[in-house]
Every structure is written in C-alpha cells, then in structure tokens.
Amino acid sequence: MNPEKRQKLKVERKTNKIIRDTSRVITLPNLPDEKYRISKIIQRILSLPDTAAENLIAQIMVDFSDRHEDIGHIFERHLNTVKDYLPLDTMLSDVQRALIGAYFTKEYAIESVALFNPSIVPHPDQSHLDKGSLRFVMSLRATGEGHISSIVFRGGVLDRQNRILFDPISDFVETPDLQLDPVYKRHPFQLKLSEMGAGNEITAHILNQMPEDFAYNELIEKIGILRAKPQFSETIQNRTFEVMRWLADSNYEVSFHADHRISERVIFPVSKNESRGIEDARFVQFFKDNGEVVYFATYTALNGTILPQLIETKDFIKFNILTLNGKAIQNKGMALFPRQIGGRYAMLSRQDGENNHIMFSDNIHFWQKSQIIQEPEYPWEFFQIGNCGSPLETDEGWIVLTHGVGPMRQYCIGAMLLDLENPTKIIARLNEPLLAPHEKEREGYVPNVVYSCGAIIHNNELVIPYAMSDINSGIATVEVKELINCMHAVG
C-alpha cells in the first residue's frame, strides 16, 4: 500500500471456461395445472391394451434409461405423487405403474440457459494430493427453462502453480432425497413467525403444546387437531396454518449418494419460497472456535419476493437448508466471514441495494441490524456496490472482493481490505476495477457483467472464479501481495 510501489495490477485470465451443457438433465414431476385432469390421464393409461402398454414402456426405457441412473425408481417416485388419484381398489401391473410414473415425469435441463456466479472453497477431503496442491469444490448458479435457478457443483484440483484440473463431469445429474428438517427449535420458530407477522394466539396455542425441540410431524398433528375442532376464527386459523407450514417447509434437509461424483449433485428449488429459483450461493469454509470445520452458504430464494436462506454442510453430501431471521435479513448478497470475530458471527450484506453493509450476531440464524461500511465512490460503481463473496483472511487484513455497477449497467469486480479485528474499518481499497468485462466477456444473457460469489487463496495467489455476462464462467488469478500493494490507503 506504499504509493511508490504501486504498479499496474497484473491479473491472469485462465484459459479454463465453465460452459453450460444442455444435455445435463434432471427429472421433475410433470403435473397439469388443473388437478382434475390427473384422474383422466391415468384412466387413459389404464385403458391401453396390455401389448400396447408393454411396447410403449419398452420404448420409453430405450429412449431414457441411459439418461438417468435409475429411471425405474424415478417413475415409482412420481407414481406416488399421484397415487391419491388412482381408481379405488385398482391393482396395477408393473407395466402400468411404470407408465403412470413416466407420464407424470418430465426432464429439465438445469444449465440450458446459463452457468454462472461461481464460488470456490477447499474440498473437505485433501488426501492423496501432490505437495502444494489443493482439492476444491466450486458451486455455480445453473439456470434453465423459465429462468429457474439451482445450485450445481464442480470438483477439481489446483496444483502448486495454480493450474486448474477439473474432475470429469458425470453424464448424470442427481436430485437428492428430501427430508423435512426433523427437529425445529420452538423459540426461534416462534420468533420467526412473529417477524413474519403471523405470531398470534393460534401459534402460541400450538407451540405451547410442543417441546423445545419438536418434529415436523408433531407440528402437522397439532395443526390437524385444531383444524378438526376449531377454537378460533377458522379463516384466521387457516391463514395461520398456511404460514406455519410454509415456514416449516422452508427448513429441510437434502442428501445425495456419497459414492457419486460431486458434479452429479444439484440443489433444485424445493419449498414454496424458492418456487422461482435459488440464486447466487456464497459458500465459505467456516472455522468454529473449537477447531471444527463446517461449510455455510447464503443464497437468495425467490418466489416473487426475496428471502435470504442459509445452507449448512460438512461433506457436500448432506445439506441442511434453513431460514435466516431478523430485521436485517433483507435484499441480496449476504456473505459470512469464515470465523467469529470477537466471539460474534460477522456477515457482509447490502440491505439498501446500494451500499456495502456489515452486521454482527451472537446467533448465526438471527441478524437484527447492520451498518454501512462502504458507499459508491468511483465512476465504475456509482450505481451500486456489493460484495463478491466471503472475506479472505490474510496477515494484512480481510480481502473482500466487491462488485460495482457503472454506466450502461456494466458490472466490474473490485477489492478492499478490512481490519482483521475490526472489520467495520476499511484499511485500503482499489480505485480501479480488478476485473472489467472485456470484448469476449460482454455478450451473454445479461451483457457487460463480470461477477463472482467467492474466491480462494492458494499458493499466495487469489483464485477468482467469475461469471461472464450471466451465461458462462471463467477463472482469474492475481498475486495477493501485489493486489494489496496496489490498493490505496483509506482514511
């Protein structure tokens, strides 16, 4: 940060590109909007002559079985979604079961539109590597039909020269087994209901019957009892029940097969608050005070409104999805620090859509207030600024990648340095972009954008995966020492 040592910052763009692949498909239930049609569709299937049904399912298996690892299991799962519409006392043959499942199944190309906004963290398993190498996990936002976004993953290794070798990408994509969060905490659950404007005598009546740790099925049982014998206005009861179930459904767990490649895993929208997509997961490797390592990610759930959510995992196999709570939980772009500071959790945010904020909390799930630490200063960020992922710790301070929006809605990536023990204080920052979209990066779904959701430091270099115009992704590197020396002191 000595002005005499400042020089033109050398950023290397790697040749590696992470490109969308329209052949990567998952299966989803295929249900008509008008539910009465389900029974009619089933009746048509059941009316097929045996030979015609057998020939049809045989052709379906030829066409689709090599596109999915267990298409029969998928058909059975989707048959179960319409089982209540089956004619009473109907005994289905194996062929009929498979056919009904097939008709209520569709493929969804998760990356057909774009593959962008990456973040990168060290892989939980660093065994059997050459000296100086690092195994990593990269998350990306995949967008498909209807602009529905999900979270996908890539694995690979950075060698001692920071050359990048991606693991082979599987031909298959796996949708996980879903389990609603088996245990809820009564007090936080009540606080969140009150925050949502749904805390009332009805919620108190139900939750007062619950232990401090209660299961999803216990909640549904108590709702069912009160619904059967109403004690309050039925209209208000039903509205309250809907909010309580919505909140419960927003906290869930997904798990993948441990022996499958990480590139097979996709976290696709599950709850109602994610019905229009999951955006911009910012993963961070978090170190607890007791030395335990866990991975967190904040992301934006969309359903017509914005709802920040939290992911927690230790192994990238089982993921807990949880609601974030508190008055400060609003807008997009929240990024956790990788450890507690002064015994408290810390997180960057952008509550007002314009400035960089920071906030602190004793509880990772509840955030009540924030403060502005950075406002737009230079022309390339006059429109708005925000973070580009979780801070990275160095001896000199926390490196924070930022994004700035300037004229013609051009997004650039910048950087600043925060004090290690008082991260509300900016020590230094770049006065010019670290990365700006060049000619080959300007064209895409959203033109003139470079953006990242999280970088990593390896072998004294900052490794930055970044999106190019919201369609594909690339990787850039810069020496950490050089980056800091090119920053201008603040204050």
C-alpha positions as CSV (number, residue, x, y, z in Angstrom):
1,M,0.0,0.0,0.0
2,N,3.0,2.2,-0.4
3,P,2.3,4.7,-3.2
4,E,5.9,4.4,-4.5
5,K,5.4,0.7,-5.0
6,R,2.1,0.8,-6.9
7,Q,2.1,-0.6,-10.4
8,K,-0.3,-1.8,-12.9
9,L,-2.0,-4.8,-11.4
10,K,-1.4,-8.0,-13.4
11,V,-4.4,-10.2,-13.5
12,E,-4.2,-13.5,-15.4
13,R,-7.3,-14.9,-17.0
14,K,-7.0,-18.7,-17.2
15,T,-8.0,-20.5,-20.4
16,N,-10.4,-22.7,-18.4
17,K,-14.0,-22.0,-19.1
18,I,-17.0,-23.5,-17.4
19,I,-19.6,-23.8,-20.1
20,R,-23.3,-24.7,-19.8
21,D,-24.3,-28.1,-21.1
22,T,-27.9,-28.6,-22.3
23,S,-27.6,-32.4,-22.1
24,R,-27.4,-32.3,-18.2
25,V,-31.0,-33.0,-17.2
26,I,-32.8,-33.9,-14.0
27,T,-36.3,-35.3,-13.7
28,L,-39.2,-33.4,-12.1
29,P,-42.9,-34.3,-11.6
30,N,-45.0,-33.3,-14.6
31,L,-48.4,-32.4,-13.2
32,P,-51.1,-30.4,-15.0
33,D,-52.2,-27.1,-13.5
34,E,-55.8,-28.4,-13.3
35,K,-55.6,-31.3,-10.9
36,Y,-58.9,-32.8,-12.1
37,R,-57.0,-33.8,-15.3
38,I,-54.8,-36.2,-13.4
39,S,-57.5,-38.8,-13.0
40,K,-58.4,-38.5,-16.7
41,I,-54.8,-39.1,-17.8
42,I,-54.5,-42.1,-15.5
43,Q,-57.7,-43.6,-16.9
44,R,-56.3,-43.2,-20.5
45,I,-53.2,-45.1,-19.5
46,L,-55.1,-47.9,-17.8
47,S,-57.3,-48.3,-20.9
48,L,-54.3,-49.2,-23.1
49,P,-54.3,-52.9,-24.2
50,D,-51.5,-54.9,-22.5
51,T,-49.4,-55.3,-25.6
52,A,-49.6,-51.6,-26.5
53,A,-48.6,-50.7,-22.9
54,E,-45.7,-53.1,-22.9
55,N,-44.4,-51.8,-26.2
56,L,-44.7,-48.2,-25.0
57,I,-42.8,-48.7,-21.8
58,A,-40.2,-50.7,-23.6
59,Q,-39.6,-47.8,-26.0
60,I,-39.5,-45.3,-23.1
61,M,-36.8,-47.3,-21.4
62,V,-34.8,-47.5,-24.6
63,D,-35.0,-43.7,-25.0
64,F,-34.5,-42.6,-21.4
65,S,-32.8,-45.2,-19.3
66,D,-29.3,-44.2,-20.3
67,R,-30.0,-40.6,-19.4
68,H,-30.7,-41.3,-15.7
69,E,-29.1,-43.7,-13.3
70,D,-32.3,-45.3,-12.1
71,I,-35.3,-44.3,-14.2
72,G,-37.4,-47.1,-12.7
73,H,-37.0,-45.5,-9.2
74,I,-37.9,-42.1,-10.6
75,F,-41.1,-43.5,-12.2
76,E,-42.1,-45.1,-8.9
77,R,-41.5,-41.9,-7.0
78,H,-43.6,-39.8,-9.4
79,L,-46.3,-42.5,-9.4
80,N,-46.5,-41.9,-5.6
81,T,-47.2,-38.2,-6.2
82,V,-50.5,-39.1,-8.0
83,K,-51.5,-42.2,-6.0
84,D,-54.5,-40.4,-4.5
85,Y,-56.0,-40.0,-8.0
86,L,-55.9,-43.8,-8.8
87,P,-59.3,-45.5,-9.0
88,L,-60.2,-47.2,-5.8
89,D,-59.1,-50.8,-5.3
90,T,-57.1,-50.8,-8.5
91,M,-54.4,-53.4,-8.8
92,L,-51.7,-52.0,-11.1
93,S,-49.3,-54.2,-13.0
94,D,-45.6,-53.4,-13.1
95,V,-46.0,-52.0,-16.6
96,Q,-48.9,-49.8,-15.6
97,R,-47.0,-48.5,-12.6
98,A,-44.0,-47.6,-14.7
99,L,-46.2,-46.0,-17.4
100,I,-48.1,-43.8,-15.0
101,G,-44.8,-42.7,-13.5
102,A,-43.5,-41.9,-16.9
103,Y,-46.4,-39.8,-17.9
104,F,-46.1,-37.7,-14.8
105,T,-42.3,-37.2,-15.3
106,K,-40.5,-34.6,-17.3
107,E,-36.9,-33.7,-17.9
108,Y,-35.5,-30.3,-17.0
109,A,-32.2,-29.1,-18.5
110,I,-30.7,-27.3,-15.5
111,E,-28.0,-25.5,-17.5
112,S,-29.8,-24.8,-20.7
113,V,-29.8,-21.0,-20.3
114,A,-26.7,-20.3,-18.2
115,L,-24.0,-21.5,-15.8
116,F,-22.6,-18.6,-13.8
117,N,-21.9,-16.8,-10.5
118,P,-19.4,-19.3,-9.1
119,S,-17.9,-19.6,-5.6
120,I,-15.0,-21.8,-4.6
121,V,-13.9,-23.4,-1.3
122,P,-11.4,-26.1,-0.3
123,H,-12.8,-29.6,-0.5
124,P,-13.4,-31.5,2.8
125,D,-11.1,-34.2,1.6
126,Q,-7.5,-33.2,1.0
127,S,-6.0,-36.7,0.9
128,H,-3.8,-38.2,-1.8
129,L,-2.6,-35.0,-3.4
130,D,0.8,-33.9,-4.7
131,K,2.6,-31.4,-2.5
132,G,1.4,-27.9,-2.9
133,S,-1.9,-29.0,-4.5
134,L,-5.4,-28.2,-3.2
135,R,-8.7,-30.1,-4.0
136,F,-11.6,-27.7,-4.4
137,V,-15.4,-27.6,-4.6
138,M,-16.9,-25.0,-6.9
139,S,-20.6,-24.1,-6.7
140,L,-22.4,-22.4,-9.6
141,R,-25.8,-21.0,-10.4
142,A,-27.4,-23.1,-13.1
143,T,-30.4,-21.6,-15.0
144,G,-32.8,-23.4,-17.2
145,E,-36.3,-23.2,-18.6
146,G,-38.5,-20.5,-17.1
147,H,-35.3,-18.9,-15.7
148,I,-35.4,-21.2,-12.7
149,S,-32.0,-21.3,-11.0
150,S,-30.5,-24.1,-8.9
151,I,-27.1,-24.8,-7.3
152,V,-24.7,-27.2,-9.1
153,F,-21.1,-28.3,-8.3
154,R,-17.8,-29.0,-9.9
155,G,-14.7,-30.6,-8.3
156,G,-11.1,-30.3,-9.2
157,V,-7.5,-29.6,-8.1
158,L,-5.3,-26.5,-8.1
159,D,-1.7,-27.6,-8.4
160,R,1.3,-25.8,-6.9
161,Q,1.4,-23.5,-9.9
162,N,-2.3,-22.9,-9.6
163,R,-3.0,-24.7,-12.8
164,I,-6.6,-26.0,-12.7
165,L,-7.6,-29.5,-13.4
166,F,-11.4,-30.1,-13.3
167,D,-12.7,-33.6,-12.4
168,P,-14.5,-35.3,-15.2
169,I,-18.2,-34.3,-15.3
170,S,-20.7,-37.0,-14.9
171,D,-23.2,-37.7,-17.6
172,F,-25.9,-37.9,-14.9
173,V,-27.4,-35.3,-12.6
174,E,-28.9,-36.4,-9.3
175,T,-31.8,-34.9,-7.5
176,P,-31.4,-35.6,-3.8
177,D,-33.6,-37.4,-1.3
178,L,-35.6,-34.8,0.6
179,Q,-36.3,-34.8,4.3
180,L,-38.1,-32.0,6.0
181,D,-36.0,-30.8,8.9
182,P,-36.6,-33.5,11.5
183,V,-36.2,-31.1,14.5
184,Y,-37.2,-27.5,15.0
185,K,-36.4,-25.2,17.9
186,R,-39.6,-23.8,19.4
187,H,-38.3,-20.4,20.5
188,P,-36.6,-19.5,17.1
189,F,-39.7,-20.8,15.3
190,Q,-42.0,-18.5,17.3
191,L,-39.6,-15.6,16.8
192,K,-39.7,-16.1,13.0
193,L,-43.5,-16.3,13.0
194,S,-43.7,-13.1,14.9
195,E,-41.2,-11.5,12.5
196,M,-43.4,-12.6,9.6
197,G,-46.5,-11.0,11.2
198,A,-48.0,-14.4,12.0
199,G,-47.4,-14.5,15.7
200,N,-50.8,-14.7,17.4
201,E,-52.8,-16.7,19.9
202,I,-53.2,-19.5,17.4
203,T,-49.4,-20.0,17.0
204,A,-49.0,-19.7,20.8
205,H,-51.7,-22.3,21.4
206,I,-50.0,-24.8,19.1
207,L,-46.4,-24.1,20.1
208,N,-47.1,-24.1,23.8
209,Q,-48.0,-27.8,23.4
210,M,-44.6,-28.5,21.8
211,P,-41.3,-29.4,23.5
212,E,-38.4,-27.1,22.9
213,D,-37.2,-29.5,20.1
214,F,-40.2,-30.7,18.1
215,A,-40.6,-32.7,14.9
216,Y,-42.3,-31.7,11.7
217,N,-45.0,-34.4,12.1
218,E,-45.7,-33.2,15.6
219,L,-46.5,-29.8,14.2
220,I,-48.7,-31.2,11.5
221,E,-50.5,-33.3,14.1
222,K,-51.3,-30.3,16.3
223,I,-52.5,-28.3,13.3
224,G,-54.8,-31.2,12.3
225,I,-56.3,-31.4,15.8
226,L,-57.0,-27.7,15.9
227,R,-58.4,-27.8,12.4
228,A,-60.8,-30.6,13.3
229,K,-62.0,-28.8,16.4
230,P,-61.5,-25.1,15.8
231,Q,-61.1,-22.8,18.8
232,F,-60.5,-19.6,16.9
233,S,-61.8,-18.0,13.7
234,E,-61.5,-20.6,11.0
235,T,-60.4,-18.0,8.5
236,I,-57.6,-16.8,10.7
237,Q,-56.8,-20.3,11.7
238,N,-56.4,-21.5,8.1
239,R,-54.2,-18.4,7.3
240,T,-52.0,-19.1,10.3
241,F,-51.7,-22.8,9.5
242,E,-50.6,-21.9,6.0
243,V,-47.8,-19.6,7.3
244,M,-46.7,-22.2,9.9
245,R,-46.4,-24.9,7.3
246,W,-44.7,-22.5,4.9
247,L,-42.1,-21.8,7.5
248,A,-41.6,-25.5,8.4
249,D,-41.3,-26.4,4.7
250,S,-38.6,-23.8,4.2
251,N,-36.3,-25.7,6.6
252,Y,-35.4,-29.0,5.1
253,E,-32.5,-31.4,4.5
254,V,-31.3,-33.0,1.2
255,S,-28.9,-35.8,0.9
256,F,-27.0,-37.3,-2.1
257,H,-25.3,-40.6,-2.7
258,A,-21.8,-40.5,-1.2
259,D,-20.3,-42.6,-4.0
260,H,-21.5,-40.3,-6.8
261,R,-19.4,-37.5,-8.3
262,I,-19.9,-34.1,-6.9
263,S,-20.8,-32.9,-10.4
264,E,-23.9,-35.1,-10.2
265,R,-25.4,-33.1,-7.3
266,V,-27.9,-30.3,-7.9
267,I,-29.9,-28.5,-5.2
268,F,-33.1,-27.6,-7.0
269,P,-35.8,-25.4,-5.6
270,V,-38.0,-27.4,-3.2
271,S,-40.0,-25.1,-0.9
272,K,-42.7,-22.6,-1.9
273,N,-40.4,-19.7,-1.1
274,E,-38.0,-21.0,-3.8
275,S,-40.6,-21.5,-6.5
276,R,-38.9,-19.0,-8.8
277,G,-35.4,-20.2,-8.1
278,I,-32.3,-20.3,-6.0
279,E,-29.7,-17.6,-6.7
280,D,-26.0,-16.8,-6.0
281,A,-24.9,-19.2,-3.3
282,R,-21.8,-17.8,-1.5
283,F,-20.0,-20.8,0.1
284,V,-17.5,-20.3,2.8
285,Q,-15.3,-22.8,4.8
286,F,-16.1,-21.8,8.4
287,F,-13.8,-22.5,11.3
288,K,-15.5,-22.8,14.7
289,D,-13.7,-21.8,17.9
290,N,-13.3,-25.5,18.8
291,G,-11.5,-26.2,15.6
292,E,-14.4,-27.9,13.9
293,V,-14.9,-27.0,10.2
294,V,-18.3,-26.6,8.6
295,Y,-19.4,-25.1,5.3
296,F,-22.0,-22.4,5.1
297,A,-23.6,-20.7,2.2
298,T,-26.0,-17.9,2.0
299,Y,-28.3,-17.7,-1.1
300,T,-31.3,-15.9,-2.3
301,A,-34.7,-17.7,-2.5
302,L,-37.2,-16.2,-5.0
303,N,-40.9,-16.6,-5.1
304,G,-41.9,-13.1,-6.2
305,T,-40.1,-11.8,-3.1
306,I,-36.5,-12.1,-1.9
307,L,-35.8,-14.3,1.0
308,P,-32.2,-14.9,2.1
309,Q,-31.5,-18.5,3.2
310,L,-28.6,-20.5,4.8
311,I,-27.1,-23.8,3.7
312,E,-25.0,-25.8,6.1
313,T,-22.9,-28.9,5.2
314,K,-19.9,-30.7,6.4
315,D,-19.3,-33.0,3.5
316,F,-21.3,-31.7,0.4
317,I,-23.3,-34.9,0.6
318,K,-25.9,-33.9,3.2
319,F,-27.2,-30.3,3.2
320,N,-29.4,-28.5,5.8
321,I,-31.4,-25.6,4.3
322,L,-32.5,-23.1,6.9
323,T,-34.2,-19.7,7.1
324,L,-32.3,-16.7,8.1
325,N,-34.1,-14.4,10.5
326,G,-34.1,-10.9,11.9
327,K,-34.8,-7.3,10.8
328,A,-31.5,-7.1,8.9
329,I,-32.3,-10.1,6.7
330,Q,-33.4,-8.4,3.5
331,N,-32.2,-7.9,0.0
332,K,-29.4,-9.9,-1.7
333,G,-25.7,-10.6,-1.4
334,M,-25.0,-11.7,2.1
335,A,-21.6,-13.2,2.8
336,L,-20.3,-14.7,6.1
337,F,-16.9,-14.2,7.4
338,P,-15.0,-17.6,7.8
339,R,-14.7,-17.3,11.6
340,Q,-16.2,-15.5,14.5
341,I,-14.7,-12.1,15.3
342,G,-14.7,-11.1,19.0
343,G,-16.9,-14.0,19.8
344,R,-19.6,-13.0,17.3
345,Y,-20.6,-14.0,13.8
346,A,-20.0,-11.4,11.1
347,M,-21.6,-11.0,7.7
348,L,-21.4,-8.6,4.8
349,S,-24.7,-7.5,3.2
350,R,-26.4,-4.9,1.1
351,Q,-29.7,-4.1,2.8
352,D,-30.4,-0.9,0.7
353,G,-29.4,-2.2,-2.7
354,E,-26.7,0.4,-3.0
355,N,-24.0,0.3,-0.2
356,N,-21.8,-2.3,1.4
357,H,-23.0,-3.1,4.9
358,I,-21.7,-5.3,7.8
359,M,-23.5,-6.9,10.6
360,F,-22.8,-9.0,13.7
361,S,-24.7,-11.5,15.7
362,D,-24.4,-14.0,18.6
363,N,-26.7,-16.4,16.7
364,I,-25.9,-17.3,13.0
365,H,-29.7,-17.6,12.3
366,F,-30.7,-14.1,13.6
367,W,-29.5,-10.7,12.4
368,Q,-31.1,-7.6,13.7
369,K,-29.1,-4.6,12.5
370,S,-26.4,-3.6,10.0
371,Q,-24.2,-0.6,9.4
372,I,-22.8,0.9,6.2
373,I,-19.0,0.5,5.7
374,Q,-18.7,1.5,2.1
375,E,-20.5,3.7,-0.3
376,P,-20.1,4.2,-4.1
377,E,-17.0,6.4,-4.6
378,Y,-15.6,5.8,-8.1
379,P,-17.5,6.2,-11.5
380,W,-17.4,2.4,-12.2
381,E,-19.5,1.9,-9.0
382,F,-21.7,5.0,-8.9
383,F,-24.9,3.0,-9.4
384,Q,-24.4,0.4,-6.6
385,I,-21.8,-1.7,-4.9
386,G,-21.9,-5.0,-3.1
387,N,-19.6,-7.9,-2.2
388,C,-18.4,-10.8,-4.4
389,G,-18.3,-13.4,-1.7
390,S,-17.0,-14.1,1.8
391,P,-13.9,-12.2,3.1
392,L,-10.5,-13.9,2.8
393,E,-8.1,-13.7,5.8
394,T,-4.5,-12.5,5.3
395,D,-1.9,-11.2,7.8
396,E,-2.6,-7.7,6.5
397,G,-6.4,-7.9,6.8
398,W,-9.6,-9.3,5.3
399,I,-9.5,-9.2,1.5
400,V,-13.1,-8.5,0.2
401,L,-13.9,-8.8,-3.5
402,T,-16.6,-6.2,-4.3
403,H,-18.7,-5.6,-7.4
404,G,-19.6,-2.2,-8.7
405,V,-22.2,-1.2,-11.2
406,G,-21.5,1.8,-13.5
407,P,-22.7,3.3,-16.8
408,M,-24.6,1.0,-19.2
409,R,-25.2,-1.4,-16.2
410,Q,-21.6,-2.6,-16.5
411,Y,-20.6,-4.8,-13.6
412,C,-16.9,-4.8,-12.5
413,I,-15.1,-6.6,-9.7
414,G,-13.1,-4.5,-7.2
415,A,-11.4,-5.2,-3.9
416,M,-10.9,-3.7,-0.5
417,L,-9.0,-4.6,2.7
418,L,-10.7,-4.7,6.1
419,D,-9.1,-4.6,9.6
420,L,-8.8,-8.1,10.9
421,E,-10.2,-7.5,14.4
422,N,-12.5,-4.5,13.5
423,P,-13.8,-5.3,10.0
424,T,-16.1,-2.2,10.1
425,K,-12.8,-0.3,9.3
426,I,-11.6,-0.2,5.6
427,I,-7.8,-0.1,5.6
428,A,-7.4,0.2,1.8
429,R,-9.1,-0.4,-1.5
430,L,-8.6,-0.4,-5.2
431,N,-9.6,2.7,-7.0
432,E,-9.9,0.9,-10.4
433,P,-11.6,-2.4,-11.2
434,L,-9.7,-5.6,-10.6
435,L,-11.7,-7.2,-13.4
436,A,-13.9,-5.5,-16.0
437,P,-15.7,-7.3,-18.9
438,H,-13.5,-7.3,-22.0
439,E,-14.8,-7.8,-25.5
440,K,-15.2,-11.6,-25.3
441,E,-16.9,-11.4,-21.9
442,R,-19.5,-8.7,-22.8
443,E,-22.0,-10.9,-24.7
444,G,-24.5,-13.1,-22.9
445,Y,-27.8,-13.4,-21.0
446,V,-27.1,-10.2,-19.2
447,P,-24.4,-8.2,-21.2
448,N,-21.4,-6.4,-19.7
449,V,-21.2,-8.3,-16.4
450,V,-18.3,-9.9,-14.5
451,Y,-19.3,-11.2,-11.1
452,S,-18.1,-13.7,-8.5
453,C,-19.7,-15.3,-5.4
454,G,-16.4,-16.3,-3.8
455,A,-12.7,-16.7,-4.3
456,I,-9.9,-18.7,-2.6
457,I,-6.3,-18.1,-1.7
458,H,-3.8,-20.8,-2.8
459,N,0.0,-20.6,-3.0
460,N,0.0,-16.8,-2.4
461,E,-2.5,-16.2,-5.2
462,L,-6.1,-15.1,-5.2
463,V,-8.0,-17.5,-7.4
464,I,-11.2,-15.9,-8.6
465,P,-13.9,-17.9,-10.5
466,Y,-16.2,-15.4,-12.1
467,A,-19.2,-15.2,-14.3
468,M,-19.1,-13.7,-17.8
469,S,-22.4,-11.8,-18.7
470,D,-24.5,-14.3,-16.7
471,I,-24.0,-17.1,-19.2
472,N,-20.7,-18.9,-18.7
473,S,-17.8,-18.7,-16.2
474,G,-14.0,-18.3,-16.2
475,I,-11.2,-18.1,-13.7
476,A,-8.7,-15.3,-13.0
477,T,-5.7,-15.2,-10.6
478,V,-3.7,-12.4,-9.1
479,E,-0.8,-12.4,-6.5
480,V,-2.1,-11.5,-3.1
481,K,0.9,-9.3,-2.2
482,E,0.7,-7.4,-5.5
483,L,-3.1,-6.9,-5.0
484,I,-2.6,-5.4,-1.5
485,N,0.3,-3.2,-2.7
486,C,-1.8,-1.8,-5.4
487,M,-4.6,-0.7,-3.0
488,H,-4.8,2.9,-1.9
489,A,-4.9,3.5,1.9
490,V,-8.3,4.7,3.2
491,G,-8.6,7.4,5.9
